Amino acid sequence: MDKISIHKITRKRLNAFAIYTDEAGARHPTVPRDLLEWVDPPQPPADYRAETHGIDELDDAPYVAYPRKSQEQIDSANNAKVQAQIVAMEGGNPYARVTREYLITDFASKAALAGVTLEQLLDKAGPEFSPGFAKLYEHDQQIAGLRRAIIVIPEVAP
């Protein structure tokens, strides 16, 4: 993080490049350099990660705080990432979710009627191996795994 500009007299954080009006009412295009001091921001905690901590800019020392996010905020951000992965995976598949699930169920049930198990359909070395079905099934299982990774956040009653 870059250095922080503070007012030498008030010790408050300020924007060094903002228009500045002094005590006499004179306006300056920026804060006069003799009123500025540049300080290093405090180091983040050892366990700092952007996913688990926020960054708050403060007017007074230490000028930057790294509060830990609530578990609900962390879970919500994780869910948003997982949901984005699901959308990307489903967008990369020519079949919509309903169509994909129907095809898998229909293909597997017809195979079962013929005495072929799901494992046989997916066994690459076996005579019943179906490459198209295996690819579709694997894709669906990856999405199902992502859906299981979504954390259910209980709703709080108003």
TILUMTOR-964775 format. One record per residue (C-alpha): x, z, y; residue in three letters. Coordinates in steps of 0.05 Angstrom, whole numbers. Example, Ala and Ser with C-alpha at 12.3 -4.5 7.8 and 13.67 -1.06 7.14 Angstrom:
BEGIN
NODE	c1	c3	c2	pami
NODE	246	156	-90	ALA
NODE	273	143	-21	SER
***
This chain:
BEGIN
NODE	c1	c3	c2	pami
NODE	0	0	0	MET
NODE	24	-15	70	ASP
NODE	43	38	120	LYS
NODE	-13	72	158	ILE
NODE	-16	72	234	SER
NODE	-32	138	266	ILE
NODE	-38	162	338	HIS
NODE	24	204	356	LYS
NODE	-16	254	397	ILE
NODE	-82	262	361	THR
NODE	-52	249	291	ARG
NODE	-114	208	275	LYS
NODE	-112	143	237	ARG
NODE	-124	82	281	LEU
NODE	-122	6	280	ASN
NODE	-57	-12	315	ALA
NODE	-83	-82	330	PHE
NODE	-149	-62	362	ALA
NODE	-163	-64	436	ILE
NODE	-142	3	465	TYR
NODE	-169	39	526	THR
NODE	-124	95	552	ASP
NODE	-144	160	588	GLU
NODE	-142	125	656	ALA
NODE	-191	72	631	GLY
NODE	-140	16	629	ALA
NODE	-151	-33	571	ARG
NODE	-94	-59	529	HIS
NODE	-97	-117	479	PRO
NODE	-68	-71	426	THR
NODE	-48	2	420	VAL
NODE	16	14	459	PRO
NODE	75	22	412	ARG
NODE	97	87	443	ASP
NODE	31	119	419	LEU
NODE	39	94	348	LEU
NODE	72	124	288	GLU
NODE	75	90	220	TRP
NODE	70	135	158	VAL
NODE	72	121	84	ASP
NODE	6	133	48	PRO
NODE	5	186	-6	PRO
NODE	20	163	-76	GLN
NODE	-40	156	-123	PRO
NODE	-46	207	-179	PRO
NODE	-7	194	-243	ALA
NODE	-70	176	-281	ASP
NODE	-94	128	-227	TYR
NODE	-129	64	-249	ARG
NODE	-175	22	-206	ALA
NODE	-228	28	-260	GLU
NODE	-229	104	-258	THR
NODE	-212	121	-186	HIS
NODE	-236	100	-117	GLY
NODE	-197	95	-52	ILE
NODE	-223	130	9	ASP
NODE	-191	119	76	GLU
NODE	-192	182	119	LEU
NODE	-182	193	194	ASP
NODE	-140	255	183	ASP
NODE	-80	270	139	ALA
NODE	-68	252	82	PRO
NODE	-104	189	108	TYR
NODE	-119	164	37	VAL
NODE	-154	199	-20	ALA
NODE	-162	176	-92	TYR
NODE	-226	209	-117	PRO
NODE	-243	201	-190	ARG
NODE	-306	159	-202	LYS
NODE	-364	190	-238	SER
NODE	-373	173	-311	GLN
NODE	-436	135	-293	GLU
NODE	-398	91	-244	GLN
NODE	-344	78	-296	ILE
NODE	-396	61	-350	ASP
NODE	-435	17	-302	SER
NODE	-372	-22	-283	ALA
NODE	-354	-29	-357	ASN
NODE	-424	-54	-373	ASN
NODE	-419	-106	-317	ALA
NODE	-353	-132	-346	LYS
NODE	-382	-135	-417	VAL
NODE	-445	-169	-391	GLN
NODE	-402	-221	-355	ALA
NODE	-363	-234	-420	GLN
NODE	-429	-244	-457	ILE
NODE	-455	-292	-404	VAL
NODE	-390	-331	-407	ALA
NODE	-391	-334	-483	MET
NODE	-464	-355	-485	GLU
NODE	-452	-406	-430	GLY
NODE	-397	-437	-473	GLY
NODE	-443	-446	-532	ASN
NODE	-490	-506	-534	PRO
NODE	-545	-464	-564	TYR
NODE	-586	-412	-526	ALA
NODE	-587	-342	-557	ARG
NODE	-657	-351	-587	VAL
NODE	-638	-419	-618	THR
NODE	-572	-392	-644	ARG
NODE	-606	-331	-676	GLU
NODE	-660	-375	-706	TYR
NODE	-609	-424	-735	LEU
NODE	-568	-368	-766	ILE
NODE	-630	-334	-796	THR
NODE	-660	-399	-821	ASP
NODE	-595	-425	-851	PHE
NODE	-580	-358	-885	ALA
NODE	-651	-350	-912	SER
NODE	-651	-421	-940	LYS
NODE	-583	-408	-972	ALA
NODE	-609	-343	-1001	ALA
NODE	-667	-380	-1033	LEU
NODE	-616	-426	-1066	ALA
NODE	-578	-364	-1091	GLY
NODE	-521	-369	-1040	VAL
NODE	-501	-306	-1005	THR
NODE	-478	-298	-933	LEU
NODE	-408	-281	-958	GLU
NODE	-406	-347	-998	GLN
NODE	-426	-386	-936	LEU
NODE	-369	-354	-897	LEU
NODE	-316	-357	-953	ASP
NODE	-269	-413	-931	LYS
NODE	-242	-422	-1001	ALA
NODE	-311	-425	-1033	GLY
NODE	-351	-488	-1051	PRO
NODE	-411	-465	-1009	GLU
NODE	-370	-456	-945	PHE
NODE	-405	-485	-884	SER
NODE	-357	-494	-825	PRO
NODE	-412	-505	-774	GLY
NODE	-450	-443	-797	PHE
NODE	-386	-402	-800	ALA
NODE	-368	-421	-729	LYS
NODE	-438	-406	-703	LEU
NODE	-441	-340	-741	TYR
NODE	-372	-318	-717	GLU
NODE	-391	-334	-645	HIS
NODE	-456	-294	-653	ASP
NODE	-419	-235	-684	GLN
NODE	-370	-233	-624	GLN
NODE	-429	-230	-576	ILE
NODE	-463	-177	-619	ALA
NODE	-398	-136	-616	GLY
NODE	-398	-141	-541	LEU
NODE	-471	-120	-538	ARG
NODE	-453	-58	-579	ARG
NODE	-399	-42	-527	ALA
NODE	-451	-35	-472	ILE
NODE	-460	39	-456	ILE
NODE	-531	62	-448	VAL
NODE	-536	101	-382	ILE
NODE	-595	149	-383	PRO
NODE	-642	143	-325	GLU
NODE	-651	203	-281	VAL
NODE	-723	221	-264	ALA
NODE	-737	220	-189	PRO
***
